[in-house]
Amino acid sequence: MFTGTLEFDVVLPPDSRSLKAKRAYVRPVVAALRRLEVSAAEVGLQDLHGRVAIGVATVSSTASHVGEVLDACERLVAGRPELELLSVRRRLHSSDDD
């Protein structure tokens, strides 16, 4: 069994100066990620209006499938023109890891 995670550090547009405006950008991204059959949520930077950390997790029997799913997630977030992707942190774990 393999698990993979991504953590996106994203800058939101300047008009996201309130929690309501921030949610208007984050909610559709998380929903689109979930359509790729992964777990996705806002996982950090909740106190900052112009930034967000989005986490993604997936599980599969092969490392290559985990990689393909994570690649698709990364393309989805990077392809959103309203967002500026600062960094992506990727991890792959095997059930054999100690």
C-alpha positions as a printed Julia matrix, in Angstrom:
98×3 Matrix{Float64}:
   0.0    0.0     0.0
   1.21   3.49   -0.86
   0.0    6.85    0.38
   0.83  10.17   -1.16
   0.33  13.7     0.05
   0.67  17.17   -1.38
   0.67  20.46    0.45
   0.15  23.56   -1.67
   1.17  27.02   -0.49
  -1.0   29.42   -2.48
  -1.3   33.2    -2.73
  -4.85  34.37   -3.35
  -5.85  37.43   -5.39
  -5.71  40.84   -3.66
  -9.5   41.01   -3.31
  -9.5   38.12   -0.8
  -9.27  40.45    2.16
 -12.05  38.76    4.14
 -12.77  35.22    5.22
 -15.82  35.15    2.95
 -13.76  36.22   -0.09
 -11.04  33.71    0.79
 -13.6   30.89    0.93
 -14.92  31.94   -2.48
 -11.51  31.04   -3.95
 -10.66  28.02   -1.8
 -13.97  26.13   -1.93
 -14.02  25.57   -5.74
 -10.39  24.42   -5.74
 -10.99  21.89   -2.96
 -14.16  20.68   -4.72
 -12.28  20.22   -8.01
  -9.53  18.29   -6.24
 -12.08  16.0    -4.6
 -13.49  15.16   -8.05
 -10.09  13.52   -8.67
 -11.05  11.1    -5.87
  -8.6   12.38   -3.27
  -9.06  13.82    0.18
  -8.54  17.57    0.07
  -8.92  20.37    2.6
  -7.62  23.73    3.71
  -4.89  22.7     6.15
  -3.1   25.87    7.16
  -2.69  29.64    7.06
  -6.32  30.08    8.13
  -5.46  33.33    9.89
  -4.1   34.96    6.71
  -6.61  36.3     4.2
  -4.3   36.36    1.18
  -2.72  32.91    1.6
  -3.89  29.35    1.97
  -2.38  25.91    2.48
  -4.31  23.12    0.79
  -3.6   19.49    1.6
  -4.3   16.46   -0.58
  -3.99  12.77    0.26
  -4.49   9.58   -1.74
  -3.98   5.84   -1.28
  -3.26   3.14   -3.88
  -1.72  -0.28   -4.27
   1.02   1.07   -6.56
   3.42   3.98   -6.25
   2.99   4.84   -9.93
  -0.76   5.33   -9.53
  -0.22   7.56   -6.5
   2.25   9.61   -8.56
  -0.22   9.97  -11.44
  -2.99  11.14   -9.12
  -0.72  13.64   -7.36
   0.53  14.92  -10.74
  -3.09  15.53  -11.81
  -3.78  17.41   -8.57
  -0.7   19.56   -9.03
  -1.66  20.39  -12.63
  -5.16  21.34  -11.49
  -3.97  23.8    -8.85
  -1.13  25.2   -10.99
  -3.59  25.71  -13.86
  -5.89  27.99  -11.87
  -5.14  31.47  -13.29
  -6.52  33.28  -10.23
  -4.03  31.55   -7.89
  -0.29  31.97   -7.49
   1.3   28.68   -6.48
   4.31  29.39   -4.27
   5.35  25.83   -3.45
   4.27  22.23   -3.46
   5.46  19.69   -0.92
   5.07  16.07   -2.05
   5.5   12.93    0.02
   5.16   9.27   -0.85
   4.96   6.63    1.87
   4.96   2.85    1.58
   3.45   0.43    4.06
   6.97  -1.01    4.26
   8.4    2.28    5.6
   9.57   2.16    9.19
